Amino acid sequence: MRRSVELMAVLVAALLLFAFAVPALAQTKSGEGRVTIPESSKANPGDAGVRFHSNVEIFTPKAGKPAEAPPYSGYAFETPASLACLYGLVSPGAGISPNCNPNLTTVNPTGGSNTIAIVDAYDDPNAGNDLTTFSTQFGLPEATFKVYYATGTRPSQDPTGGWELEESLDIEWAHAMAPNASIYLVEAASDSNAHLLQAVSVASNLVRCGKVTTCSAKATGTGEVIMSWGGEEYRSEIFADVYFTTPGVVYFAASGDAPGVNYPCTSPRVVCAGGTTTARNPYNDDFLYEVTWTEGGGGVSAYERIPSYQSSISSISSLVGTFRGVPDVSFDSNPDTGLWTYDSIEYEGETGWWILGGTSVADVGWAGIVNAAGSFAPSSVSELTTIYSNLGVSTDFHDITYGWCGPYAGYLAVAGWDMCTGVGSPVGYTGK
């Protein structure tokens, strides 16, 4: 009886200790919070074939939007240096945390050349100044940056502020991943399909020959065009694929932030980038593992036929049949593990530093890495052929094999290609 009483006393003491310890630990969990979706990122009935939407989401910590400039202790959201560490873009050494801790890792990506043209809707009048603030905060070189208006006339601002958040994310993180590339922001008059695709033509010309009008046949410029937006597929989308065929240009698009597929990501002439989650220890901010982002878009196109770079791989064609499967590649996109971004345009009464996610992060990150890799493929199809020919090469891609996504969470991450993460996330600059 005495032994039982002693054992009970030990158990009660242990429970009391745990009860006091848990709140103390919980106080360090500054990653608690909520995710909101701007109006610009919401798909509405009747949008298919008419309006595209952005793919950006906002994470707000439980304590409120941070007022301090990042990175700082207690928050483990991603910086240019932490993503460079995670994705093998820098060599181990001084300034590199063993577990890619954002508050301890200070070595940024380097490299990049030629041109990255980013297409977004509406005008962000503070884009250049915000890019300078971002670059200064993280020790990046000053960007070579210029804004172009697709119609020749300055667009209006997005009254909701959502597209300005998208533009800040796109230009700042393209510069972070390829700091020596020239960054051009091409602003469409609106978020309509017609205006954004017109802006793609302007961006293509800027990459190809450095001007907004049609290039001569002798133009030899190379680079990337980023389209961090998309929408529900529509039957006539196959005729819009011609916008993604300018020689010397590789096109990147976001797979979407909800179960299912989006155009233009389903175009076989576009590199479709899906989302992952870079899980971190909530008590010391160290990187733990990379898994799927359950909200990342992916699946099989209803209209686009399977391209040769996928049909030549039996494990892919057996999953998708005779139609295009997406995504091709993946990158951290979960807003819960989001990226620090600076935007001085007011959004719901707030300005300054934001924690942003969404598959916009993925296509921007991948475009920057491919630019810095320096291969400059002559087309998206050529780039995708290279990517798929290196499927399963662990020194080129991190194969995500845990997690799920898609309708009813019915797609699983598996070895090789899958409809959540494609061939995987980047490892260094080879194979790209």
Secondary structure, DSSP 8 states (H G I E B T S, - for coil): -HHHHHHHHHHHHHHHHHHHHHHHHHTT-TT-EEEE--GGG---TT-TTTB-EE--EEEEETT-S--S-S--TT---B-HHHHHHHTT-S-SSTT--TT--TTT---------SEEEEEEES--TTHHHHHHHHHHHHT----EEEEEETTSS-----TTSHHHHHHHHHHHHHHHHSTTSEEEEEEESSSBHHHHHHHHHHHHHHHHHSSSS---TT----EEEEE-EEB---TTHHHHGGGG--TTEEEEEE--SSSB--BTTT-TTSEEEEEEEEEE-TTT--EEEEEE-TT--BEEEEEEE--HHHHTSHHHHHHHTTEEEE-SEEEE--GGG-EEEEEEEEETTEEEEEEEESTHHHHHHHHHHHHHHT---SBHHHHHHHHHHTTT-TTTEE---S-EESGGG-EE--SS-BTTTBT-EE-SSTT-
